[in-house]
């Protein structure tokens, strides 16, 4: 008995080779090199250098600039959930009391 493999495309089953591997998702959206910038047909920039200058000039950033920030926030949330202690609570209460008095 011969084995067969199928994938579904737009509701239809299509036979594919047994070693078929689907193309990576969003492979066109990831900017890995300057060629990707050039193929994007974006008039603002055509290279990583131009992209970096554009982002700096417009006060923008990419999510990878926050890598350490996200890890620190995750640690802070986990600590709060396990201990119930919020280090900023004392300052928040003092500020609220001053606002109420003033």
Buried (B, 14 or more C-beta within 10 A) or exposed (E): EEEEEEEEEEEEEEEBEEEEEEEEEEEEEEBEEBEBBEEBEEEEBBEBEBBEEEBEEEEEEEEEEEEEEEEEEEEEEEEEEEEEEEEEEEEEEEEEEEEEEE
